[in-house]
Amino acid sequence: MEIYYEIAGVRIRVTSEKKLFDSHGILEGFVTAAGDYDYSYNVEIVSVLPPPKGELYYSDAAMSIYSSDGAVMRYSGGDGSKALSCLVNRGRDRELYFSASRLFEGVTPKLLLAALELEHLLVSHGAVLLHASYIEHNGKAILFTAPSETGKSTQAELWCRYAGASLVNGDRAAIIMRDGAALACGVPFSGSSSVRRNVTAPIKAIVYLEQSKENRVTRLNGSRAFMRVWEGCTVNVWYPEDIYSATKCLEKIVSQTPIFHLACRPDAEAVETLKKIMEAEQC
C-alpha cells in the first residue's frame, strides 16, 4: 500500500507491504492526493529489529537514539532488539521497522504517529505542536492551553454551547507562522477526544487557563506570555536544533497574537467574560 498524508503543511508518504489499519479514522481526515512529499516512510513488520549502529547520544526510559555515518536510529519502547520500533533516518527517505512480537493490533495510527516523530517534522517546517483545545469561532482559532485536568476541554465545550463555536481538536493543535500570519492547524493527535478535524484558521487568541472561584481575564505580554504558551509545547529535547527553531517560531507567534490568562469557573459567565475582553481589544 501507498498513502499520502498532509499535516500542518507537511506532506508524508507511507508505504508498506501490509495494510495499516485505521479503524477509528484517526488519520482519515489527513489523507491527501499522491504527489511530491517532504518525507517518505517505508514500514516493515519484522521478527528482529535492525541492531544499533554508531554512538548512543540520547537515552531515557522510552527510547534510545544512535548516530552513525549520517544516519540516525531511534528505538522506541525499549532498546535494540527489545524495542517496539526502530526508525532509520537518512534524510527525507526513511525506514520504519516494528517488532512483530510487540504488536497486538498491527501497526495502528497511534503507533505510526508516535514512530514518525511528528513533533520533529513539524518543527523542521516551522510549526510547533501545542497541548490545547482548539475551537473555531467566526472563522478564527481560539486555543485553550493549560496543565492537564485544568479544564481546557470544558471551556472549549462551553464556547461551543454558548457562543456558537465548533470544536476542531480537544487536545492538540499545530501553531505556525505562514505568510506573516499566525495560524492554528488541526492534527491527528487528540488525546481522549474523538474530534480531530483538519482545519487551518488564523489565531484569534491563545488562552492560558486556571481554575478559580471567579471569572477574570488578564492580558499577558512579553516573557510571561511566551512562558505560558511554551509550557504547552511539545519539543523533542534530544534535537537541540528543535529547541532553537521552536523558540524562534513561538517568539514570532506570541509577538503578534493576543495571549490571555483566564481564571475561571466552568460556566457560561466564563465565556462571556473572555468574549467581552476579546471584543474590547478587537481580537
Secondary structure, DSSP 8 states (H G I E B T S, - for coil): -EEEEEETTEEEEEEESS----TT-TTGGGEE-SS--SEEEEEEEESS-----SEEEEE-SSEEEEEETTEEEEEESSSGGGSSEEEEESSSEEEEEEEGGG-SSSS-HHHHHHHHTHHHHHHHTTEEEEEEEEEEETTEEEEEE-STTSSHHHHHHHHHHHS--EEEESSEEEEEEETTEEEEE--S--TT---B---EEEEEEEEEEEE-SS-EEEEE-HHHHHHHHHTTEE--TT-HHHHHHHHHHHHHHHHHS-EEEEEE-SSHHHHHHHHHHHHHTT-
